[in-house]
């Protein structure tokens, strides 16, 4: 049997810090968004991705990729957001076989209402603890890890849909 590649002290520190960030930061952002409008961080991310898309719609598969979600989880959340009048499912304008999620005017108003508080929470809880060099390093490091986990992930693509290497 092959000997495990145990973590050294510095690797262990990095790994435990990452685990803590993965637990504490989403919970804190969820709390802020829940207090603001009773939405989860994932709900917000779905609305944000749609608000940034051309025409405020995306095919469900593309939206799943942009939110790092399974289609079943996304479908459940889109159904919930539909009930609130923030999202509609529609056939794709270029291919009726493809279902899209479309951000409604009410959904756009919601994201515009939530965005300032959410961005401030992201800054105060996360970015303000880092220098600009740290932010650039974290982006570079994060993209490397994402590429290893999912080499077709949306953050590894430029505005024209072409892949780039982190």
C-alpha atoms as a printed R data frame, in Angstrom:
    type eleno elety resid chain resno       x      y       z
1   ATOM     1    CA   UNK     A     1   0.000  0.000   0.000
2   ATOM     2    CA   UNK     A     2   1.256  3.492  -0.846
3   ATOM     3    CA   UNK     A     3   2.062  5.817   2.046
4   ATOM     4    CA   UNK     A     4  -0.401  8.764   2.275
5   ATOM     5    CA   UNK     A     5   0.956 12.166   1.269
6   ATOM     6    CA   UNK     A     6   0.401 13.794   4.671
7   ATOM     7    CA   UNK     A     7   0.023 17.562   4.916
8   ATOM     8    CA   UNK     A     8   2.922 19.539   6.292
9   ATOM     9    CA   UNK     A     9   2.245 22.277   8.854
10  ATOM    10    CA   UNK     A    10   1.846 25.056   6.268
11  ATOM    11    CA   UNK     A    11  -0.398 22.943   4.014
12  ATOM    12    CA   UNK     A    12  -2.530 22.028   7.031
13  ATOM    13    CA   UNK     A    13  -2.894 25.715   7.978
14  ATOM    14    CA   UNK     A    14  -3.961 26.584   4.417
15  ATOM    15    CA   UNK     A    15  -6.417 23.687   4.215
16  ATOM    16    CA   UNK     A    16  -8.028 24.409   7.600
17  ATOM    17    CA   UNK     A    17  -8.317 28.118   6.787
18  ATOM    18    CA   UNK     A    18 -10.025 27.243   3.492
19  ATOM    19    CA   UNK     A    19 -12.440 24.870   5.256
20  ATOM    20    CA   UNK     A    20 -13.319 27.589   7.771
21  ATOM    21    CA   UNK     A    21 -13.871 30.155   5.006
22  ATOM    22    CA   UNK     A    22 -16.093 27.668   3.149
23  ATOM    23    CA   UNK     A    23 -18.240 27.296   6.267
24  ATOM    24    CA   UNK     A    24 -18.235 30.736   7.882
25  ATOM    25    CA   UNK     A    25 -18.411 33.105   4.903
26  ATOM    26    CA   UNK     A    26 -21.458 31.614   3.125
27  ATOM    27    CA   UNK     A    27 -23.287 31.413   6.463
28  ATOM    28    CA   UNK     A    28 -22.580 35.087   7.216
29  ATOM    29    CA   UNK     A    29 -23.642 36.169   3.710
30  ATOM    30    CA   UNK     A    30 -26.774 34.004   3.951
31  ATOM    31    CA   UNK     A    31 -27.661 35.732   7.232
32  ATOM    32    CA   UNK     A    32 -27.217 39.210   5.727
33  ATOM    33    CA   UNK     A    33 -29.394 38.360   2.704
34  ATOM    34    CA   UNK     A    34 -32.020 36.613   4.810
35  ATOM    35    CA   UNK     A    35 -32.362 39.694   7.017
36  ATOM    36    CA   UNK     A    36 -32.545 41.978   3.975
37  ATOM    37    CA   UNK     A    37 -35.155 40.091   1.928
38  ATOM    38    CA   UNK     A    38 -35.429 36.481   3.105
39  ATOM    39    CA   UNK     A    39 -33.293 35.094   0.284
40  ATOM    40    CA   UNK     A    40 -30.376 32.697   0.463
41  ATOM    41    CA   UNK     A    41 -26.914 33.281  -0.938
42  ATOM    42    CA   UNK     A    42 -27.723 30.751  -3.666
43  ATOM    43    CA   UNK     A    43 -30.990 32.567  -4.523
44  ATOM    44    CA   UNK     A    44 -29.020 35.807  -4.760
45  ATOM    45    CA   UNK     A    45 -26.377 34.203  -6.964
46  ATOM    46    CA   UNK     A    46 -29.052 32.941  -9.382
47  ATOM    47    CA   UNK     A    47 -30.608 36.413  -9.590
48  ATOM    48    CA   UNK     A    48 -27.177 38.044  -9.993
49  ATOM    49    CA   UNK     A    49 -26.099 35.713 -12.813
50  ATOM    50    CA   UNK     A    50 -29.350 36.423 -14.661
51  ATOM    51    CA   UNK     A    51 -29.023 40.181 -14.099
52  ATOM    52    CA   UNK     A    52 -25.556 40.129 -15.696
53  ATOM    53    CA   UNK     A    53 -26.586 38.047 -18.723
54  ATOM    54    CA   UNK     A    54 -27.465 39.580 -22.089
55  ATOM    55    CA   UNK     A    55 -31.239 39.968 -22.193
56  ATOM    56    CA   UNK     A    56 -31.420 38.897 -18.513
57  ATOM    57    CA   UNK     A    57 -31.849 35.222 -19.422
58  ATOM    58    CA   UNK     A    58 -29.732 32.087 -19.594
59  ATOM    59    CA   UNK     A    59 -30.375 28.496 -20.607
60  ATOM    60    CA   UNK     A    60 -30.897 26.453 -17.453
61  ATOM    61    CA   UNK     A    61 -27.749 24.408 -18.152
62  ATOM    62    CA   UNK     A    62 -25.644 27.582 -18.469
63  ATOM    63    CA   UNK     A    63 -27.179 29.036 -15.314
64  ATOM    64    CA   UNK     A    64 -26.372 25.790 -13.485
65  ATOM    65    CA   UNK     A    65 -22.744 26.083 -14.608
66  ATOM    66    CA   UNK     A    66 -22.510 29.734 -13.563
67  ATOM    67    CA   UNK     A    67 -23.913 28.963 -10.116
68  ATOM    68    CA   UNK     A    68 -21.934 25.720  -9.665
69  ATOM    69    CA   UNK     A    69 -25.186 23.840  -9.129
70  ATOM    70    CA   UNK     A    70 -26.814 20.674 -10.329
71  ATOM    71    CA   UNK     A    71 -29.761 21.105 -12.677
72  ATOM    72    CA   UNK     A    72 -32.076 19.584 -10.071
73  ATOM    73    CA   UNK     A    73 -30.995 22.043  -7.352
74  ATOM    74    CA   UNK     A    74 -31.247 24.938  -9.783
75  ATOM    75    CA   UNK     A    75 -34.690 23.836 -10.979
76  ATOM    76    CA   UNK     A    76 -35.940 23.750  -7.386
77  ATOM    77    CA   UNK     A    77 -34.614 27.264  -6.691
78  ATOM    78    CA   UNK     A    78 -35.939 28.673  -9.984
79  ATOM    79    CA   UNK     A    79 -39.378 27.281  -9.056
80  ATOM    80    CA   UNK     A    80 -39.117 29.089  -5.702
81  ATOM    81    CA   UNK     A    81 -38.028 32.333  -7.409
82  ATOM    82    CA   UNK     A    82 -40.875 31.977  -9.925
83  ATOM    83    CA   UNK     A    83 -43.356 31.830  -7.045
84  ATOM    84    CA   UNK     A    84 -41.986 35.189  -5.866
85  ATOM    85    CA   UNK     A    85 -42.394 36.658  -9.376
86  ATOM    86    CA   UNK     A    86 -38.653 37.214  -9.848
87  ATOM    87    CA   UNK     A    87 -37.898 34.604 -12.542
88  ATOM    88    CA   UNK     A    88 -39.824 33.054 -15.426
89  ATOM    89    CA   UNK     A    89 -39.075 29.940 -17.439
90  ATOM    90    CA   UNK     A    90 -39.318 30.521 -21.169
91  ATOM    91    CA   UNK     A    91 -38.287 28.745 -24.350
92  ATOM    92    CA   UNK     A    92 -34.938 29.970 -25.696
93  ATOM    93    CA   UNK     A    93 -35.509 32.632 -28.386
94  ATOM    94    CA   UNK     A    94 -33.206 30.795 -30.805
95  ATOM    95    CA   UNK     A    95 -34.129 27.187 -29.944
96  ATOM    96    CA   UNK     A    96 -37.544 26.391 -28.469
97  ATOM    97    CA   UNK     A    97 -36.240 23.008 -27.261
98  ATOM    98    CA   UNK     A    98 -34.053 24.812 -24.684
99  ATOM    99    CA   UNK     A    99 -35.594 26.187 -21.491
100 ATOM   100    CA   UNK     A   100 -34.253 29.462 -20.176
101 ATOM   101    CA   UNK     A   101 -34.589 31.235 -16.866
102 ATOM   102    CA   UNK     A   102 -35.518 34.880 -17.436
103 ATOM   103    CA   UNK     A   103 -35.157 37.593 -14.793
104 ATOM   104    CA   UNK     A   104 -38.378 39.590 -14.521
105 ATOM   105    CA   UNK     A   105 -38.562 43.317 -13.864
106 ATOM   106    CA   UNK     A   106 -39.506 42.513 -10.256
107 ATOM   107    CA   UNK     A   107 -36.462 40.222 -10.027
108 ATOM   108    CA   UNK     A   108 -34.239 42.979 -11.381
109 ATOM   109    CA   UNK     A   109 -35.646 45.406  -8.815
110 ATOM   110    CA   UNK     A   110 -34.921 42.839  -6.098
111 ATOM   111    CA   UNK     A   111 -31.301 42.317  -7.137
112 ATOM   112    CA   UNK     A   112 -30.801 46.083  -7.426
113 ATOM   113    CA   UNK     A   113 -32.204 46.472  -3.902
114 ATOM   114    CA   UNK     A   114 -30.053 43.682  -2.463
115 ATOM   115    CA   UNK     A   115 -26.774 44.332  -4.303
116 ATOM   116    CA   UNK     A   116 -25.469 47.318  -2.278
117 ATOM   117    CA   UNK     A   117 -25.849 45.545   1.070
118 ATOM   118    CA   UNK     A   118 -24.503 42.274  -0.301
119 ATOM   119    CA   UNK     A   119 -21.435 43.924  -1.836
120 ATOM   120    CA   UNK     A   120 -20.774 45.767   1.411
121 ATOM   121    CA   UNK     A   121 -20.992 42.458   3.309
122 ATOM   122    CA   UNK     A   122 -18.585 40.808   0.833
123 ATOM   123    CA   UNK     A   123 -16.188 43.719   1.289
124 ATOM   124    CA   UNK     A   124 -16.378 43.885   5.080
125 ATOM   125    CA   UNK     A   125 -16.329 40.131   5.712
126 ATOM   126    CA   UNK     A   126 -13.853 39.117   3.015
127 ATOM   127    CA   UNK     A   127 -12.114 41.666   0.790
128 ATOM   128    CA   UNK     A   128 -11.250 44.277   3.431
129 ATOM   129    CA   UNK     A   129  -9.044 41.683   5.161
130 ATOM   130    CA   UNK     A   130  -6.880 41.449   2.014
131 ATOM   131    CA   UNK     A   131  -4.462 43.686   0.156
132 ATOM   132    CA   UNK     A   132  -4.931 44.163  -3.592
133 ATOM   133    CA   UNK     A   133  -1.997 41.779  -4.063
134 ATOM   134    CA   UNK     A   134  -3.772 39.222  -1.858
135 ATOM   135    CA   UNK     A   135  -6.928 39.598  -3.962
136 ATOM   136    CA   UNK     A   136  -4.994 39.008  -7.196
137 ATOM   137    CA   UNK     A   137  -3.219 36.010  -5.633
138 ATOM   138    CA   UNK     A   138  -6.499 34.572  -4.366
139 ATOM   139    CA   UNK     A   139  -8.105 34.942  -7.812
140 ATOM   140    CA   UNK     A   140  -5.132 33.223  -9.446
141 ATOM   141    CA   UNK     A   141  -5.054 30.435  -6.867
142 ATOM   142    CA   UNK     A   142  -8.831 29.978  -6.883
143 ATOM   143    CA   UNK     A   143  -8.926 29.706 -10.673
144 ATOM   144    CA   UNK     A   144  -6.206 27.029 -10.582
145 ATOM   145    CA   UNK     A   145  -8.197 24.970  -8.100
146 ATOM   146    CA   UNK     A   146 -11.467 25.445 -10.010
147 ATOM   147    CA   UNK     A   147  -9.712 24.332 -13.217
148 ATOM   148    CA   UNK     A   148  -8.634 21.116 -11.486
149 ATOM   149    CA   UNK     A   149 -12.168 20.485 -10.231
150 ATOM   150    CA   UNK     A   150 -14.030 21.566 -13.377
151 ATOM   151    CA   UNK     A   151 -11.956 22.559 -16.397
152 ATOM   152    CA   UNK     A   152 -15.064 23.766 -18.234
153 ATOM   153    CA   UNK     A   153 -16.226 26.042 -15.403
154 ATOM   154    CA   UNK     A   154 -17.645 29.415 -16.446
155 ATOM   155    CA   UNK     A   155 -15.074 31.541 -14.551
156 ATOM   156    CA   UNK     A   156 -12.365 30.041 -16.741
157 ATOM   157    CA   UNK     A   157 -13.919 31.536 -19.881
158 ATOM   158    CA   UNK     A   158 -13.524 34.990 -21.344
159 ATOM   159    CA   UNK     A   159 -16.425 37.171 -22.509
160 ATOM   160    CA   UNK     A   160 -16.445 35.343 -25.866
161 ATOM   161    CA   UNK     A   161 -16.800 31.912 -24.246
162 ATOM   162    CA   UNK     A   162 -13.186 30.886 -24.921
163 ATOM   163    CA   UNK     A   163 -11.315 28.926 -22.265
164 ATOM   164    CA   UNK     A   164  -8.223 30.385 -20.653
165 ATOM   165    CA   UNK     A   165  -5.728 28.804 -18.328
166 ATOM   166    CA   UNK     A   166  -5.338 30.329 -14.880
